[in-house]
Amino acid sequence: MKKITIIILSFILLVGINSAFADNTGDGTPKTVSLSGKVIDKSNQETLAGALIRIEGTDLETYTDFDGNFTINGLLPDTYKVKCSMISYSDIEEEIEIDQKSSNIEIKLQNVSAD
């Protein structure tokens, strides 16, 4: 009877350890990743400060800094629609697949006067 109890307890312990490593955090919450990148003008390759980056279907959004860089944290690995908009530029929407590692992208916006 002791052997059966030890085997059952060992099994439960192994399942618990496996679950802790599956979420990569150890506290039961899934591991999140970030999406970062740069927004540039498609015509002249200059960086664009103040562009809005939004993850469609979520409340996650941010603006680019003075160098056109942005970072959005708290994403689960998945495929997302990323929308970028800025005054005087055509909006762009891209489908981005984010895996277990953080992703870095470059978004090129077209100035509406250049159309």
Sequence and secondary structure as in RCSB ss.txt:
>XXXX:A:sequence
MKKITIIILSFILLVGINSAFADNTGDGTPKTVSLSGKVIDKSNQETLAGALIRIEGTDLETYTDFDGNFTINGL
LPDTYKVKCSMISYSDIEEEIEIDQKSSNIEIKLQNVSAD
>XXXX:A:secstr
 HHHHHHHHHHHHHHHHHHHHHTSSSSSS   EEEEEEEEETTT  B TT EEEETTSS EEE  TTSEEEEEEE
 SEEEEEEEE TTB  EEEEEEE SS EEEEEEE BGGG 
